[in-house]
Amino acid sequence: MVICLDTIYEYPAIGAFLGLLEADIRSGRNLTTLKDDLAQTMLVNANHWVDLDEDIDGEVAI
């Protein structure tokens, strides 16, 4: 979803993916546990505050 002033645009592919994900979760299909290293990293960073408005310094790899 992209928010531009007072207008919200939704991308159909994202909506379709989220609908598929919701259906899988509701039915209990295609669900597995998190890998241990990912779960541990999430727990370590659970209380890490991030300023989403902060400028990005340096290069970013996506």
C-alpha positions in Angstrom: 0.0 0.0 0.0 1.3 3.4 -0.9 0.0 6.4 1.0 0.1 9.7 -0.9 -1.4 12.7 0.9 -5.1 11.8 1.3 -5.2 9.0 -1.3 -4.5 5.3 -0.6 -3.6 3.1 -3.5 -3.7 -0.7 -3.1 -1.8 -3.0 -5.4 -4.0 -6.0 -6.5 -1.0 -8.5 -6.3 -0.4 -7.6 -2.7 -4.0 -7.9 -1.8 -4.2 -11.3 -3.5 -1.1 -12.5 -1.7 -2.4 -11.4 1.7 -5.8 -13.1 1.0 -4.0 -16.3 0.2 -1.9 -16.0 3.3 -5.0 -15.4 5.4 -6.7 -18.4 4.0 -3.7 -20.6 4.7 -3.5 -19.3 8.3 -7.3 -19.8 8.9 -7.2 -23.4 7.6 -3.8 -24.2 9.3 -2.2 -25.1 5.9 1.4 -24.4 5.0 2.4 -23.3 8.5 5.7 -24.2 10.1 7.7 -23.1 13.1 10.3 -20.4 12.7 13.9 -21.5 12.4 15.7 -21.2 15.7 18.2 -18.5 14.5 15.4 -16.3 13.2 13.4 -16.7 16.4 16.4 -15.9 18.5 17.2 -12.8 16.4 13.6 -11.6 16.7 13.6 -12.0 20.5 16.9 -10.1 20.8 15.5 -7.3 18.7 12.0 -7.3 20.2 12.6 -4.2 22.3 15.0 -2.4 19.9 13.5 1.0 19.1 13.8 2.3 15.5 13.1 5.8 14.3 11.4 5.2 10.9 11.8 8.9 10.0 15.6 8.8 10.6 17.8 9.5 7.5 19.7 6.5 6.1 23.5 6.8 6.2 25.6 4.9 3.7 24.7 2.3 1.2 21.7 0.1 1.4 21.4 -3.4 -0.1 17.9 -4.7 -0.7 
